[in-house]
């Protein structure tokens, strides 16, 4: 190999710079506000984020809520959220890409993959731009905070303000309600400090499995594109509301048999995390958020009013399928808590061996029996 060849940078399966720049250019503007109003809102959201931790502790009974110094809270705008998630994707995926570069340099050097890297960067950036106006908050455990190895809780101020205005609800009540949900995720990872590395390993294995077949990536993405084209509604045509995510979701095309098992485990973990957060939210009453009943009613009704284009995008990306998984997770947690008490259920955070399988998410009594936790009956 010549010195020029050895010095040449390797092509990227994902062009991260393109992803970040695409997301920044496509991210829609937030609500119009004066600088002083923005500053007051950010300060208020930050204060309520701090206030919410004590409530999460009281409901979840997780003592990890007493000390969250290893992680941090960021009140950010949409573009910052997009950049942060591009960074998180890079943190999760690059180890597998580096492994591929070492084991399959022929694949990484191909011109077609160099082109695919640019296209994939554009696609990722487009997805992040779409999500940047939808996400109210997110706990990212994978990129260390500036305080330590804990993650970062991101509260997207423009989206919180936009939704509270849309729903015409009390701003402070709504902001506290959002913070309670997101802080629950922060507390979960503090209660299970092993969980971050556990998920990182499994995501890495899933990514490595996909990358092992990287040479057929272009063909498989072409299949996805054809399916998306066939599922795009014509003017006046109703959008299909069932089955699209399962039939055309990108992951369904990229999975092999081993990948399905890996994805099943990650699905169970994500269902647990979101389901538990939803159950904690169920414990929030008028003494904590005075207008909580109004917020719940209007927020749930809002989800039914999405337009045809947004419904299609959510189905293609599998977001609606994820929401169904999270509902399953909430049912799992409710059943487990009803049978074992909150303290009994909390053994789930003790070790990876205590995590439910996807089968157990749908049949919580199997998990309860496996943990020998049944309190009565």
Order of alpha helices (4+ residues) and beta strands (2+ residues): alpha-alpha-alpha-beta-alpha-alpha-alpha-beta-beta-alpha-alpha-alpha-alpha-alpha-alpha-alpha-alpha-alpha-alpha-alpha-alpha
